[in-house]
Amino acid sequence: MTKNSAIGSNWQDIQEELLSPEEIRESDLRVALMLELIRARNEQGLSQQKLGELAGVSQPVIARMETGKTSPQLDTILKVLASLGKTLAVVPLDKA
C-alpha cells in the first residue's frame, strides 16, 4: 500500500503542510485555553447554560467557544474565566 502524499498520514503531517509554525502555536494555545475552560466548568459542576448566566453571555456563546466554532473576543473570555474563578496569565512559551 502506498502513502498518498496529498492527504498525509496523520493530523500532525497535514497541519504542518497547511499551517505555518506560528499558526500551529496559536491553534495549540486556543485549544489549551478551551480545554481548561471546559475542565474548570465540569469540575465546578456547571452547565453551559449556568456558566453563561454567571458570565453574562448566552449558552450558545459558551458552546461555540468550547467547540472552537468561534474566536471569542478577549472580554468574553475574561468574563467566562472570572465566572470560573480563573484569570489569564502571560508566561513564556515552552520552546520544547
mmCIF file as gemmi writes it, N, C-alpha and C atoms, coordinates in Angstrom:
data_model
loop_
_atom_site.group_PDB
_atom_site.id
_atom_site.type_symbol
_atom_site.label_atom_id
_atom_site.label_alt_id
_atom_site.label_comp_id
_atom_site.label_asym_id
_atom_site.label_entity_id
_atom_site.label_seq_id
_atom_site.pdbx_PDB_ins_code
_atom_site.Cartn_x
_atom_site.Cartn_y
_atom_site.Cartn_z
_atom_site.occupancy
_atom_site.B_iso_or_equiv
_atom_site.pdbx_formal_charge
_atom_site.auth_seq_id
_atom_site.auth_asym_id
_atom_site.pdbx_PDB_model_num
ATOM 1 N N . MET Axp A 1 ? 0.849 -1.185 0 1 0 ? 1 A 1
ATOM 2 C CA . MET Axp A 1 ? 0 0 0 1 0 ? 1 A 1
ATOM 3 C C . MET Axp A 1 ? 0.885 1.234 0 1 0 ? 1 A 1
ATOM 4 N N . THR Axp A 2 ? 0.632 2.188 -0.889 1 0 ? 2 A 1
ATOM 5 C CA . THR Axp A 2 ? 1.442 3.393 -0.984 1 0 ? 2 A 1
ATOM 6 C C . THR Axp A 2 ? 0.772 4.53 -0.25 1 0 ? 2 A 1
ATOM 7 N N . LYS Axp A 3 ? 1.604 5.385 0.287 1 0 ? 3 A 1
ATOM 8 C CA . LYS Axp A 3 ? 1.112 6.558 1.022 1 0 ? 3 A 1
ATOM 9 C C . LYS Axp A 3 ? 0.717 7.636 0.03 1 0 ? 3 A 1
ATOM 10 N N . ASN Axp A 4 ? -0.451 8.217 0.205 1 0 ? 4 A 1
ATOM 11 C CA . ASN Axp A 4 ? -0.913 9.313 -0.633 1 0 ? 4 A 1
ATOM 12 C C . ASN Axp A 4 ? -0.367 10.608 -0.043 1 0 ? 4 A 1
ATOM 13 N N . SER Axp A 5 ? 0.628 11.189 -0.67 1 0 ? 5 A 1
ATOM 14 C CA . SER Axp A 5 ? 1.282 12.37 -0.111 1 0 ? 5 A 1
ATOM 15 C C . SER Axp A 5 ? 0.374 13.599 -0.09 1 0 ? 5 A 1
ATOM 16 N N . ALA Axp A 6 ? -0.671 13.6 -0.902 1 0 ? 6 A 1
ATOM 17 C CA . ALA Axp A 6 ? -1.584 14.741 -0.91 1 0 ? 6 A 1
ATOM 18 C C . ALA Axp A 6 ? -2.448 14.769 0.346 1 0 ? 6 A 1
ATOM 19 N N . ILE Axp A 7 ? -2.639 13.633 0.971 1 0 ? 7 A 1
ATOM 20 C CA . ILE Axp A 7 ? -3.513 13.558 2.138 1 0 ? 7 A 1
ATOM 21 C C . ILE Axp A 7 ? -2.717 13.616 3.435 1 0 ? 7 A 1
ATOM 22 N N . GLY Axp A 8 ? -1.525 13.055 3.483 1 0 ? 8 A 1
ATOM 23 C CA . GLY Axp A 8 ? -0.756 12.995 4.72 1 0 ? 8 A 1
ATOM 24 C C . GLY Axp A 8 ? -1.129 11.759 5.503 1 0 ? 8 A 1
ATOM 25 N N . SER Axp A 9 ? -0.28 11.368 6.41 1 0 ? 9 A 1
ATOM 26 C CA . SER Axp A 9 ? -0.54 10.13 7.139 1 0 ? 9 A 1
ATOM 27 C C . SER Axp A 9 ? -1.238 10.368 8.475 1 0 ? 9 A 1
ATOM 28 N N . ASN Axp A 10 ? -1.177 11.582 8.994 1 0 ? 10 A 1
ATOM 29 C CA . ASN Axp A 10 ? -1.849 11.877 10.261 1 0 ? 10 A 1
ATOM 30 C C . ASN Axp A 10 ? -2.103 13.382 10.351 1 0 ? 10 A 1
ATOM 31 N N . TRP Axp A 11 ? -2.83 13.762 11.407 1 0 ? 11 A 1
ATOM 32 C CA . TRP Axp A 11 ? -3.212 15.177 11.544 1 0 ? 11 A 1
ATOM 33 C C . TRP Axp A 11 ? -1.989 16.08 11.655 1 0 ? 11 A 1
ATOM 34 N N . GLN Axp A 12 ? -0.969 15.651 12.373 1 0 ? 12 A 1
ATOM 35 C CA . GLN Axp A 12 ? 0.22 16.491 12.534 1 0 ? 12 A 1
ATOM 36 C C . GLN Axp A 12 ? 0.88 16.757 11.179 1 0 ? 12 A 1
ATOM 37 N N . ASP Axp A 13 ? 0.975 15.74 10.321 1 0 ? 13 A 1
ATOM 38 C CA . ASP Axp A 13 ? 1.544 15.937 8.988 1 0 ? 13 A 1
ATOM 39 C C . ASP Axp A 13 ? 0.72 16.936 8.185 1 0 ? 13 A 1
ATOM 40 N N . ILE Axp A 14 ? -0.595 16.766 8.233 1 0 ? 14 A 1
ATOM 41 C CA . ILE Axp A 14 ? -1.485 17.665 7.487 1 0 ? 14 A 1
ATOM 42 C C . ILE Axp A 14 ? -1.366 19.081 8.027 1 0 ? 14 A 1
ATOM 43 N N . GLN Axp A 15 ? -1.385 19.208 9.348 1 0 ? 15 A 1
ATOM 44 C CA . GLN Axp A 15 ? -1.281 20.517 9.995 1 0 ? 15 A 1
ATOM 45 C C . GLN Axp A 15 ? 0.012 21.217 9.573 1 0 ? 15 A 1
ATOM 46 N N . GLU Axp A 16 ? 1.121 20.489 9.566 1 0 ? 16 A 1
ATOM 47 C CA . GLU Axp A 16 ? 2.408 21.083 9.219 1 0 ? 16 A 1
ATOM 48 C C . GLU Axp A 16 ? 2.473 21.477 7.747 1 0 ? 16 A 1
ATOM 49 N N . GLU Axp A 17 ? 1.719 20.779 6.894 1 0 ? 17 A 1
ATOM 50 C CA . GLU Axp A 17 ? 1.677 21.115 5.473 1 0 ? 17 A 1
ATOM 51 C C . GLU Axp A 17 ? 0.833 22.356 5.218 1 0 ? 17 A 1
ATOM 52 N N . LEU Axp A 18 ? -0.227 22.527 6 1 0 ? 18 A 1
ATOM 53 C CA . LEU Axp A 18 ? -1.183 23.597 5.743 1 0 ? 18 A 1
ATOM 54 C C . LEU Axp A 18 ? -0.938 24.874 6.536 1 0 ? 18 A 1
ATOM 55 N N . LEU Axp A 19 ? -0.324 24.746 7.715 1 0 ? 19 A 1
ATOM 56 C CA . LEU Axp A 19 ? -0.205 25.892 8.603 1 0 ? 19 A 1
ATOM 57 C C . LEU Axp A 19 ? 1.251 26.246 8.863 1 0 ? 19 A 1
ATOM 58 N N . SER Axp A 20 ? 1.483 27.523 9.119 1 0 ? 20 A 1
ATOM 59 C CA . SER Axp A 20 ? 2.823 27.968 9.498 1 0 ? 20 A 1
ATOM 60 C C . SER Axp A 20 ? 3.065 27.58 10.955 1 0 ? 20 A 1
ATOM 61 N N . PRO Axp A 21 ? 4.319 27.568 11.395 1 0 ? 21 A 1
ATOM 62 C CA . PRO Axp A 21 ? 4.598 27.279 12.812 1 0 ? 21 A 1
ATOM 63 C C . PRO Axp A 21 ? 3.86 28.233 13.757 1 0 ? 21 A 1
ATOM 64 N N . GLU Axp A 22 ? 3.724 29.489 13.374 1 0 ? 22 A 1
ATOM 65 C CA . GLU Axp A 22 ? 3.013 30.465 14.208 1 0 ? 22 A 1
ATOM 66 C C . GLU Axp A 22 ? 1.528 30.106 14.309 1 0 ? 22 A 1
ATOM 67 N N . GLU Axp A 23 ? 0.93 29.688 13.194 1 0 ? 23 A 1
ATOM 68 C CA . GLU Axp A 23 ? -0.48 29.309 13.2 1 0 ? 23 A 1
ATOM 69 C C . GLU Axp A 23 ? -0.701 28.048 14.045 1 0 ? 23 A 1
ATOM 70 N N . ILE Axp A 24 ? 0.245 27.128 13.99 1 0 ? 24 A 1
ATOM 71 C CA . ILE Axp A 24 ? 0.149 25.917 14.808 1 0 ? 24 A 1
ATOM 72 C C . ILE Axp A 24 ? 0.216 26.276 16.286 1 0 ? 24 A 1
ATOM 73 N N . ARG Axp A 25 ? 1.155 27.155 16.666 1 0 ? 25 A 1
ATOM 74 C CA . ARG Axp A 25 ? 1.259 27.576 18.076 1 0 ? 25 A 1
ATOM 75 C C . ARG Axp A 25 ? -0.019 28.262 18.534 1 0 ? 25 A 1
ATOM 76 N N . GLU Axp A 26 ? -0.565 29.14 17.687 1 0 ? 26 A 1
ATOM 77 C CA . GLU Axp A 26 ? -1.8 29.84 18.037 1 0 ? 26 A 1
ATOM 78 C C . GLU Axp A 26 ? -2.947 28.849 18.221 1 0 ? 26 A 1
ATOM 79 N N . SER Axp A 27 ? -3.047 27.894 17.329 1 0 ? 27 A 1
ATOM 80 C CA . SER Axp A 27 ? -4.087 26.876 17.427 1 0 ? 27 A 1
ATOM 81 C C . SER Axp A 27 ? -3.923 26.06 18.705 1 0 ? 27 A 1
ATOM 82 N N . ASP Axp A 28 ? -2.701 25.662 19.002 1 0 ? 28 A 1
ATOM 83 C CA . ASP Axp A 28 ? -2.438 24.888 20.216 1 0 ? 28 A 1
ATOM 84 C C . ASP Axp A 28 ? -2.818 25.674 21.468 1 0 ? 28 A 1
ATOM 85 N N . LEU Axp A 29 ? -2.515 26.973 21.489 1 0 ? 29 A 1
ATOM 86 C CA . LEU Axp A 29 ? -2.877 27.806 22.637 1 0 ? 29 A 1
ATOM 87 C C . LEU Axp A 29 ? -4.387 27.938 22.778 1 0 ? 29 A 1
ATOM 88 N N . ARG Axp A 30 ? -5.065 28.119 21.653 1 0 ? 30 A 1
ATOM 89 C CA . ARG Axp A 30 ? -6.525 28.238 21.671 1 0 ? 30 A 1
ATOM 90 C C . ARG Axp A 30 ? -7.155 26.951 22.21 1 0 ? 30 A 1
ATOM 91 N N . VAL Axp A 31 ? -6.661 25.804 21.736 1 0 ? 31 A 1
ATOM 92 C CA . VAL Axp A 31 ? -7.175 24.511 22.205 1 0 ? 31 A 1
ATOM 93 C C . VAL Axp A 31 ? -6.91 24.34 23.7 1 0 ? 31 A 1
ATOM 94 N N . ALA Axp A 32 ? -5.716 24.677 24.152 1 0 ? 32 A 1
ATOM 95 C CA . ALA Axp A 32 ? -5.379 24.546 25.575 1 0 ? 32 A 1
ATOM 96 C C . ALA Axp A 32 ? -6.297 25.41 26.437 1 0 ? 32 A 1
ATOM 97 N N . LEU Axp A 33 ? -6.572 26.624 25.995 1 0 ? 33 A 1
ATOM 98 C CA . LEU Axp A 33 ? -7.451 27.526 26.747 1 0 ? 33 A 1
ATOM 99 C C . LEU Axp A 33 ? -8.866 26.968 26.825 1 0 ? 33 A 1
ATOM 100 N N . MET Axp A 34 ? -9.386 26.505 25.692 1 0 ? 34 A 1
ATOM 101 C CA . MET Axp A 34 ? -10.748 25.979 25.694 1 0 ? 34 A 1
ATOM 102 C C . MET Axp A 34 ? -10.847 24.699 26.523 1 0 ? 34 A 1
ATOM 103 N N . LEU Axp A 35 ? -9.823 23.845 26.46 1 0 ? 35 A 1
ATOM 104 C CA . LEU Axp A 35 ? -9.837 22.636 27.291 1 0 ? 35 A 1
ATOM 105 C C . LEU Axp A 35 ? -9.829 22.99 28.776 1 0 ? 35 A 1
ATOM 106 N N . GLU Axp A 36 ? -9.094 24.026 29.144 1 0 ? 36 A 1
ATOM 107 C CA . GLU Axp A 36 ? -9.066 24.466 30.541 1 0 ? 36 A 1
ATOM 108 C C . GLU Axp A 36 ? -10.43 25.021 30.966 1 0 ? 36 A 1
ATOM 109 N N . LEU Axp A 37 ? -11.078 25.776 30.075 1 0 ? 37 A 1
ATOM 110 C CA . LEU Axp A 37 ? -12.42 26.293 30.385 1 0 ? 37 A 1
ATOM 111 C C . LEU Axp A 37 ? -13.396 25.141 30.608 1 0 ? 37 A 1
ATOM 112 N N . ILE Axp A 38 ? -13.35 24.154 29.726 1 0 ? 38 A 1
ATOM 113 C CA . ILE Axp A 38 ? -14.247 23.004 29.842 1 0 ? 38 A 1
ATOM 114 C C . ILE Axp A 38 ? -13.953 22.247 31.141 1 0 ? 38 A 1
ATOM 115 N N . ARG Axp A 39 ? -12.675 22.015 31.427 1 0 ? 39 A 1
ATOM 116 C CA . ARG Axp A 39 ? -12.29 21.296 32.637 1 0 ? 39 A 1
ATOM 117 C C . ARG Axp A 39 ? -12.793 22.023 33.879 1 0 ? 39 A 1
ATOM 118 N N . ALA Axp A 40 ? -12.571 23.342 33.934 1 0 ? 40 A 1
ATOM 119 C CA . ALA Axp A 40 ? -12.999 24.129 35.101 1 0 ? 40 A 1
ATOM 120 C C . ALA Axp A 40 ? -14.518 24.12 35.237 1 0 ? 40 A 1
ATOM 121 N N . ARG Axp A 41 ? -15.233 24.25 34.13 1 0 ? 41 A 1
ATOM 122 C CA . ARG Axp A 41 ? -16.702 24.231 34.175 1 0 ? 41 A 1
ATOM 123 C C . ARG Axp A 41 ? -17.189 22.885 34.701 1 0 ? 41 A 1
ATOM 124 N N . ASN Axp A 42 ? -16.612 21.802 34.186 1 0 ? 42 A 1
ATOM 125 C CA . ASN Axp A 42 ? -17.029 20.465 34.626 1 0 ? 42 A 1
ATOM 126 C C . ASN Axp A 42 ? -16.675 20.215 36.09 1 0 ? 42 A 1
ATOM 127 N N . GLU Axp A 43 ? -15.485 20.649 36.514 1 0 ? 43 A 1
ATOM 128 C CA . GLU Axp A 43 ? -15.086 20.471 37.919 1 0 ? 43 A 1
ATOM 129 C C . GLU Axp A 43 ? -16.04 21.181 38.864 1 0 ? 43 A 1
ATOM 130 N N . GLN Axp A 44 ? -16.569 22.317 38.424 1 0 ? 44 A 1
ATOM 131 C CA . GLN Axp A 44 ? -17.478 23.088 39.27 1 0 ? 44 A 1
ATOM 132 C C . GLN Axp A 44 ? -18.93 22.652 39.1 1 0 ? 44 A 1
ATOM 133 N N . GLY Axp A 45 ? -19.147 21.664 38.236 1 0 ? 45 A 1
ATOM 134 C CA . GLY Axp A 45 ? -20.496 21.138 38.05 1 0 ? 45 A 1
ATOM 135 C C . GLY Axp A 45 ? -21.449 22.106 37.383 1 0 ? 45 A 1
ATOM 136 N N . LEU Axp A 46 ? -20.908 22.974 36.55 1 0 ? 46 A 1
ATOM 137 C CA . LEU Axp A 46 ? -21.732 23.979 35.882 1 0 ? 46 A 1
ATOM 138 C C . LEU Axp A 46 ? -22.127 23.518 34.488 1 0 ? 46 A 1
ATOM 139 N N . SER Axp A 47 ? -23.367 23.743 34.142 1 0 ? 47 A 1
ATOM 140 C CA . SER Axp A 47 ? -23.799 23.527 32.763 1 0 ? 47 A 1
ATOM 141 C C . SER Axp A 47 ? -23.341 24.724 31.932 1 0 ? 47 A 1
ATOM 142 N N . GLN Axp A 48 ? -23.366 24.565 30.626 1 0 ? 48 A 1
ATOM 143 C CA . GLN Axp A 48 ? -23.059 25.703 29.761 1 0 ? 48 A 1
ATOM 144 C C . GLN Axp A 48 ? -24.052 26.837 30.02 1 0 ? 48 A 1
ATOM 145 N N . GLN Axp A 49 ? -25.314 26.491 30.235 1 0 ? 49 A 1
ATOM 146 C CA . GLN Axp A 49 ? -26.345 27.491 30.498 1 0 ? 49 A 1
ATOM 147 C C . GLN Axp A 49 ? -26.02 28.292 31.75 1 0 ? 49 A 1
ATOM 148 N N . LYS Axp A 50 ? -25.661 27.582 32.838 1 0 ? 50 A 1
ATOM 149 C CA . LYS Axp A 50 ? -25.375 28.259 34.115 1 0 ? 50 A 1
ATOM 150 C C . LYS Axp A 50 ? -24.127 29.121 33.987 1 0 ? 50 A 1
ATOM 151 N N . LEU Axp A 51 ? -23.084 28.607 33.339 1 0 ? 51 A 1
ATOM 152 C CA . LEU Axp A 51 ? -21.874 29.41 33.147 1 0 ? 51 A 1
ATOM 153 C C . LEU Axp A 51 ? -22.183 30.659 32.339 1 0 ? 51 A 1
ATOM 154 N N . GLY Axp A 52 ? -22.98 30.513 31.302 1 0 ? 52 A 1
ATOM 155 C CA . GLY Axp A 52 ? -23.382 31.674 30.518 1 0 ? 52 A 1
ATOM 156 C C . GLY Axp A 52 ? -24.09 32.72 31.353 1 0 ? 52 A 1
ATOM 157 N N . GLU Axp A 53 ? -24.99 32.261 32.214 1 0 ? 53 A 1
ATOM 158 C CA . GLU Axp A 53 ? -25.703 33.188 33.098 1 0 ? 53 A 1
ATOM 159 C C . GLU Axp A 53 ? -24.732 33.909 34.028 1 0 ? 53 A 1
ATOM 160 N N . LEU Axp A 54 ? -23.797 33.173 34.606 1 0 ? 54 A 1
ATOM 161 C CA . LEU Axp A 54 ? -22.82 33.78 35.517 1 0 ? 54 A 1
ATOM 162 C C . LEU Axp A 54 ? -21.92 34.776 34.801 1 0 ? 54 A 1
ATOM 163 N N . ALA Axp A 55 ? -21.587 34.466 33.545 1 0 ? 55 A 1
ATOM 164 C CA . ALA Axp A 55 ? -20.667 35.315 32.778 1 0 ? 55 A 1
ATOM 165 C C . ALA Axp A 55 ? -21.38 36.43 32.029 1 0 ? 55 A 1
ATOM 166 N N . GLY Axp A 56 ? -22.684 36.358 31.945 1 0 ? 56 A 1
ATOM 167 C CA . GLY Axp A 56 ? -23.433 37.381 31.211 1 0 ? 56 A 1
ATOM 168 C C . GLY Axp A 56 ? -23.376 37.183 29.705 1 0 ? 56 A 1
ATOM 169 N N . VAL Axp A 57 ? -23.243 35.933 29.283 1 0 ? 57 A 1
ATOM 170 C CA . VAL Axp A 57 ? -23.286 35.605 27.855 1 0 ? 57 A 1
ATOM 171 C C . VAL Axp A 57 ? -24.272 34.46 27.666 1 0 ? 57 A 1
ATOM 172 N N . SER Axp A 58 ? -24.689 34.224 26.443 1 0 ? 58 A 1
ATOM 173 C CA . SER Axp A 58 ? -25.665 33.167 26.205 1 0 ? 58 A 1
ATOM 174 C C . SER Axp A 58 ? -25.001 31.79 26.166 1 0 ? 58 A 1
ATOM 175 N N . GLN Axp A 59 ? -25.809 30.758 26.389 1 0 ? 59 A 1
ATOM 176 C CA . GLN Axp A 59 ? -25.309 29.38 26.33 1 0 ? 59 A 1
ATOM 177 C C . GLN Axp A 59 ? -24.718 29.059 24.966 1 0 ? 59 A 1
ATOM 178 N N . PRO Axp A 60 ? -25.332 29.5 23.859 1 0 ? 60 A 1
ATOM 179 C CA . PRO Axp A 60 ? -24.715 29.212 22.562 1 0 ? 60 A 1
ATOM 180 C C . PRO Axp A 60 ? -23.309 29.811 22.41 1 0 ? 60 A 1
ATOM 181 N N . VAL Axp A 61 ? -23.051 30.933 23.056 1 0 ? 61 A 1
ATOM 182 C CA . VAL Axp A 61 ? -21.7 31.519 23.015 1 0 ? 61 A 1
ATOM 183 C C . VAL Axp A 61 ? -20.722 30.575 23.707 1 0 ? 61 A 1
ATOM 184 N N . ILE Axp A 62 ? -21.113 30.043 24.865 1 0 ? 62 A 1
ATOM 185 C CA . ILE Axp A 62 ? -20.258 29.096 25.582 1 0 ? 62 A 1
ATOM 186 C C . ILE Axp A 62 ? -20.024 27.857 24.715 1 0 ? 62 A 1
ATOM 187 N N . ALA Axp A 63 ? -21.078 27.342 24.108 1 0 ? 63 A 1
ATOM 188 C CA . ALA Axp A 63 ? -20.964 26.144 23.271 1 0 ? 63 A 1
ATOM 189 C C . ALA Axp A 63 ? -20.029 26.389 22.09 1 0 ? 63 A 1
ATOM 190 N N . ARG Axp A 64 ? -20.16 27.526 21.43 1 0 ? 64 A 1
ATOM 191 C CA . ARG Axp A 64 ? -19.287 27.826 20.274 1 0 ? 64 A 1
ATOM 192 C C . ARG Axp A 64 ? -17.842 27.999 20.718 1 0 ? 64 A 1
ATOM 193 N N . MET Axp A 65 ? -17.622 28.583 21.889 1 0 ? 65 A 1
ATOM 194 C CA . MET Axp A 65 ? -16.261 28.706 22.418 1 0 ? 65 A 1
ATOM 195 C C . MET Axp A 65 ? -15.67 27.32 22.651 1 0 ? 65 A 1
ATOM 196 N N . GLU Axp A 66 ? -16.439 26.464 23.319 1 0 ? 66 A 1
ATOM 197 C CA . GLU Axp A 66 ? -15.938 25.153 23.703 1 0 ? 66 A 1
ATOM 198 C C . GLU Axp A 66 ? -15.682 24.246 22.5 1 0 ? 66 A 1
ATOM 199 N N . THR Axp A 67 ? -16.419 24.425 21.435 1 0 ? 67 A 1
ATOM 200 C CA . THR Axp A 67 ? -16.229 23.585 20.249 1 0 ? 67 A 1
ATOM 201 C C . THR Axp A 67 ? -15.262 24.195 19.253 1 0 ? 67 A 1
ATOM 202 N N . GLY Axp A 68 ? -14.82 25.413 19.521 1 0 ? 68 A 1
ATOM 203 C CA . GLY Axp A 68 ? -13.883 26.066 18.612 1 0 ? 68 A 1
ATOM 204 C C . GLY Axp A 68 ? -14.534 26.627 17.369 1 0 ? 68 A 1
ATOM 205 N N . LYS Axp A 69 ? -15.849 26.784 17.39 1 0 ? 69 A 1
ATOM 206 C CA . LYS Axp A 69 ? -16.562 27.297 16.222 1 0 ? 69 A 1
ATOM 207 C C . LYS Axp A 69 ? -16.544 28.814 16.145 1 0 ? 69 A 1
ATOM 208 N N . THR Axp A 70 ? -15.909 29.438 17.121 1 0 ? 70 A 1
ATOM 209 C CA . THR Axp A 70 ? -15.81 30.883 17.128 1 0 ? 70 A 1
ATOM 210 C C . THR Axp A 70 ? -14.47 31.283 17.727 1 0 ? 70 A 1
ATOM 211 N N . SER Axp A 71 ? -14.065 32.473 17.425 1 0 ? 71 A 1
ATOM 212 C CA . SER Axp A 71 ? -12.876 33.044 18.046 1 0 ? 71 A 1
ATOM 213 C C . SER Axp A 71 ? -13.373 34.191 18.929 1 0 ? 71 A 1
ATOM 214 N N . PRO Axp A 72 ? -13.614 33.892 20.205 1 0 ? 72 A 1
ATOM 215 C CA . PRO Axp A 72 ? -14.265 34.88 21.063 1 0 ? 72 A 1
ATOM 216 C C . PRO Axp A 72 ? -13.386 36.101 21.333 1 0 ? 72 A 1
ATOM 217 N N . GLN Axp A 73 ? -14.062 37.199 21.581 1 0 ? 73 A 1
ATOM 218 C CA . GLN Axp A 73 ? -13.393 38.435 21.965 1 0 ? 73 A 1
ATOM 219 C C . GLN Axp A 73 ? -12.727 38.228 23.328 1 0 ? 73 A 1
ATOM 220 N N . LEU Axp A 74 ? -11.647 38.947 23.564 1 0 ? 74 A 1
ATOM 221 C CA . LEU Axp A 74 ? -10.932 38.845 24.83 1 0 ? 74 A 1
ATOM 222 C C . LEU Axp A 74 ? -11.842 39.158 26.013 1 0 ? 74 A 1
ATOM 223 N N . ASP Axp A 75 ? -12.708 40.16 25.892 1 0 ? 75 A 1
ATOM 224 C CA . ASP Axp A 75 ? -13.581 40.499 27.019 1 0 ? 75 A 1
ATOM 225 C C . ASP Axp A 75 ? -14.547 39.36 27.336 1 0 ? 75 A 1
ATOM 226 N N . THR Axp A 76 ? -14.973 38.606 26.333 1 0 ? 76 A 1
ATOM 227 C CA . THR Axp A 76 ? -15.839 37.449 26.574 1 0 ? 76 A 1
ATOM 228 C C . THR Axp A 76 ? -15.071 36.366 27.313 1 0 ? 76 A 1
ATOM 229 N N . ILE Axp A 77 ? -13.847 36.095 26.876 1 0 ? 77 A 1
ATOM 230 C CA . ILE Axp A 77 ? -13.009 35.097 27.549 1 0 ? 77 A 1
ATOM 231 C C . ILE Axp A 77 ? -12.79 35.495 29.006 1 0 ? 77 A 1
ATOM 232 N N . LEU Axp A 78 ? -12.504 36.771 29.241 1 0 ? 78 A 1
ATOM 233 C CA . LEU Axp A 78 ? -12.264 37.238 30.606 1 0 ? 78 A 1
ATOM 234 C C . LEU Axp A 78 ? -13.505 37.111 31.478 1 0 ? 78 A 1
ATOM 235 N N . LYS Axp A 79 ? -14.692 37.411 30.936 1 0 ? 79 A 1
ATOM 236 C CA . LYS Axp A 79 ? -15.942 37.252 31.687 1 0 ? 79 A 1
ATOM 237 C C . LYS Axp A 79 ? -16.144 35.798 32.099 1 0 ? 79 A 1
ATOM 238 N N . VAL Axp A 80 ? -15.907 34.895 31.15 1 0 ? 80 A 1
ATOM 239 C CA . VAL Axp A 80 ? -16.101 33.473 31.42 1 0 ? 80 A 1
ATOM 240 C C . VAL Axp A 80 ? -15.083 32.991 32.446 1 0 ? 80 A 1
ATOM 241 N N . LEU Axp A 81 ? -13.83 33.379 32.259 1 0 ? 81 A 1
ATOM 242 C CA . LEU Axp A 81 ? -12.789 32.98 33.209 1 0 ? 81 A 1
ATOM 243 C C . LEU Axp A 81 ? -13.097 33.495 34.613 1 0 ? 81 A 1
ATOM 244 N N . ALA Axp A 82 ? -13.487 34.753 34.719 1 0 ? 82 A 1
ATOM 245 C CA . ALA Axp A 82 ? -13.795 35.333 36.03 1 0 ? 82 A 1
ATOM 246 C C . ALA Axp A 82 ? -14.944 34.576 36.7 1 0 ? 82 A 1
ATOM 247 N N . SER Axp A 83 ? -15.925 34.174 35.914 1 0 ? 83 A 1
ATOM 248 C CA . SER Axp A 83 ? -17.052 33.416 36.457 1 0 ? 83 A 1
ATOM 249 C C . SER Axp A 83 ? -16.622 32.054 36.984 1 0 ? 83 A 1
ATOM 250 N N . LEU Axp A 84 ? -15.508 31.547 36.456 1 0 ? 84 A 1
ATOM 251 C CA . LEU Axp A 84 ? -14.962 30.268 36.896 1 0 ? 84 A 1
ATOM 252 C C . LEU Axp A 84 ? -13.899 30.435 37.984 1 0 ? 84 A 1
ATOM 253 N N . GLY Axp A 85 ? -13.671 31.694 38.404 1 0 ? 85 A 1
ATOM 254 C CA . GLY Axp A 85 ? -12.643 31.958 39.397 1 0 ? 85 A 1
ATOM 255 C C . GLY Axp A 85 ? -11.24 31.842 38.825 1 0 ? 85 A 1
ATOM 256 N N . LYS Axp A 86 ? -11.1 32.118 37.526 1 0 ? 86 A 1
ATOM 257 C CA . LYS Axp A 86 ? -9.818 31.988 36.832 1 0 ? 86 A 1
ATOM 258 C C . LYS Axp A 86 ? -9.426 33.326 36.214 1 0 ? 86 A 1
ATOM 259 N N . THR Axp A 87 ? -8.173 33.413 35.8 1 0 ? 87 A 1
ATOM 260 C CA . THR Axp A 87 ? -7.686 34.584 35.089 1 0 ? 87 A 1
ATOM 261 C C . THR Axp A 87 ? -6.683 34.126 34.04 1 0 ? 87 A 1
ATOM 262 N N . LEU Axp A 88 ? -6.282 35.028 33.179 1 0 ? 88 A 1
ATOM 263 C CA . LEU Axp A 88 ? -5.23 34.741 32.203 1 0 ? 88 A 1
ATOM 264 C C . LEU Axp A 88 ? -3.9 35.168 32.788 1 0 ? 88 A 1
ATOM 265 N N . ALA Axp A 89 ? -2.855 34.491 32.388 1 0 ? 89 A 1
ATOM 266 C CA . ALA Axp A 89 ? -1.503 34.863 32.78 1 0 ? 89 A 1
ATOM 267 C C . ALA Axp A 89 ? -0.645 34.877 31.537 1 0 ? 89 A 1
ATOM 268 N N . VAL Axp A 90 ? 0.242 35.846 31.437 1 0 ? 90 A 1
ATOM 269 C CA . VAL Axp A 90 ? 1.171 35.926 30.329 1 0 ? 90 A 1
ATOM 270 C C . VAL Axp A 90 ? 2.475 35.3 30.792 1 0 ? 90 A 1
ATOM 271 N N . VAL Axp A 91 ? 2.818 34.177 30.171 1 0 ? 91 A 1
ATOM 272 C CA . VAL Axp A 91 ? 4.019 33.434 30.547 1 0 ? 91 A 1
ATOM 273 C C . VAL Axp A 91 ? 4.782 33.055 29.271 1 0 ? 91 A 1
ATOM 274 N N . PRO Axp A 92 ? 6.072 32.823 29.389 1 0 ? 92 A 1
ATOM 275 C CA . PRO Axp A 92 ? 6.832 32.418 28.206 1 0 ? 92 A 1
ATOM 276 C C . PRO Axp A 92 ? 6.32 31.086 27.652 1 0 ? 92 A 1
ATOM 277 N N . LEU Axp A 93 ? 6.358 30.965 26.333 1 0 ? 93 A 1
ATOM 278 C CA . LEU Axp A 93 ? 6.013 29.704 25.703 1 0 ? 93 A 1
ATOM 279 C C . LEU Axp A 93 ? 7.106 28.699 25.938 1 0 ? 93 A 1
ATOM 280 N N . ASP Axp A 94 ? 6.731 27.461 26.13 1 0 ? 94 A 1
ATOM 281 C CA . ASP Axp A 94 ? 7.704 26.377 26.271 1 0 ? 94 A 1
ATOM 282 C C . ASP Axp A 94 ? 8.309 26.136 24.895 1 0 ? 94 A 1
ATOM 283 N N . LYS Axp A 95 ? 9.589 26.263 24.773 1 0 ? 95 A 1
ATOM 284 C CA . LYS Axp A 95 ? 10.271 26.138 23.482 1 0 ? 95 A 1
ATOM 285 C C . LYS Axp A 95 ? 10.509 24.68 23.094 1 0 ? 95 A 1
ATOM 286 N N . ALA Axp A 96 ? 10.21 23.751 24.001 1 0 ? 96 A 1
ATOM 287 C CA . ALA Axp A 96 ? 10.46 22.33 23.718 1 0 ? 96 A 1
ATOM 288 C C . ALA Axp A 96 ? 9.49 21.797 22.693 1 0 ? 96 A 1
